[in-house]
Structures are given as structure tokens and as C-alpha cells.
């Protein structure tokens, strides 16, 4: 299975707009240019970000930047219907009907001011999704050149099998980090490795810097003991730990701090020693591996 050559670190745009920093067009353009200057060429979107406004804000900045479209990769996710002012929804739900998939992708393309997505993802699994109907929509969009790779997000192995029966899955974007490593234990990453499906990880730093718990204190202590050895920061070691997994996980980094973005890219150069990788895992679990 041939998948687009995404950058080793992906910039997540969820907080660029109304759901976070509320960047102006010029500020978004500056962020895009900075990412490219440090080797980040892939940008992760979802139609819902900023209550369905961030894609359009990014699209304006992209046009103003005059960047060659072929130099970047655009990811977007669809399927979640939020209760927001600009949508007439009674309840948050998932919609994977043929017509909605096609309409949603065309809306994202219009907002991003591009003719195609490098990667189209179904945002979250729905208990009511019909594989055949999804496949029909994907086939039409693929034939029309509206996307290059197709994938899912937050799908289990059985859900990937369900969709994969009728539509080839190139990518699954999942939550994965040192403090949320269930995908390593429940077979999700094993499945993707075996099937040649590219894993991407959202929230790759987990809760290490968000919470003060017994677990995070153990992690900080262990990371601190390795800083000098690798001449690295704690967040770099967390990314290096994640990227050592043989499935080839690509982190989707949500920071808008330009220094931290550069540090994330530099983390790709770190090759953790085998026993150090297990020392970090042991710190997270609070016990020896079985």
C-alpha cells in the first residue's frame, strides 16, 4: 500500500482558530511558513475545528502565503455533526451517509481553497455507519480526484475491518502517548503494523504536562534522569518514545509555540536505547513489564 510522504511531525491546527489562539490571517500564514522552514509540511484539520470555521481561516492564509500546494500535505476529518450556531443540529451525532460525506468533503475543499486533500479521514466510528454507503461516497470522491489517501480516526481493528472490506484504509489516526498507550496493548497498533496501515497519534504527549499525579511524577523523574544522556527535553523524549514503536507512528503535535515545534522536529533524531524505552514505560505503568 503506497501512502503519501507525510512529514515526520504533523502540525495539528485545532487550536489555531476560534477554539484556541484565534490567529489572524497573517499569524496563520506565519505559522505555516515557520512549519515549512523547520521541516513540517503536513497540516491536520477537521471540518469541526473552530465550530466549522478554522479550515476557511487556514485557507485564506494559505492563499496569501503563495506556497506551492504540492509542497504541503493537507489532512481533514469529517463525520461529526456538532450543535453549533451555523449547523441546524438538535444533538451531536455522526453522519456517514453518502450525500453528507460528499457534501462535507466538498465544503472542506472550498474552505481550504484547494482541489484535493492529501488525506481524508472518517473522524470517529459511528454505530450506524454502513460500509457500502461509505464506500460508494469514497469511490466517487476518489474518482473525481478529491483526495489521495483515505483513512479513519479512532477506529478499532474490527471497525477497520468493517470499513476496509469495501474501501482501502491507508491511515488510522488514534490517541496514543505514554499515558494513553492502550492501542499498544489492545491490538490496534499490531493490526495496523500487520496490515500496512499508517498510524498517526493525536495528543502524543498525553497528560504528562497537564496533570500532577503519582504517575506523572514518576514519569518526570525517569525522564529527568535521561535528559543529559540524550541532550533532550522531556517532551522530546516522550515523542522519541512514541516514534520508536515499529508501526512507524507519526505524532500530530498541537502546540502553536514555534520553539516547541522545532524541538518536536529535532526529537525525530533521538533513538532511545532499548532499556531506556522500557524504563520510561515502567515509569508510566508503575510496575515492571509482565
Secondary structure, DSSP 4 states (H G I P E B T S, - for coil): -------SEEEE-TTTSTTTT---HHHHHHHHHHHHHTT--EEE--TTHHHHTHHHHHHHHHHHHT--GGGSEEEEEE-EE---TTS--SS-EE---HHHHHHHHHHHHHHHT-S-EEEEEE-S--TT--HHHHHHHHHHHHHTTSEEEEEEES--HHHHHHHHTTS---EEEEE-BTTB-HHHHSSHHHHHHHHTPEEEEESTTTTTTT--SHHHHHHHHHHHHHHHHHT--HHHHHHHHHHTSTT--EEEE----HHHHHHHHHGGG----HHHHHHHHHHHHTS---
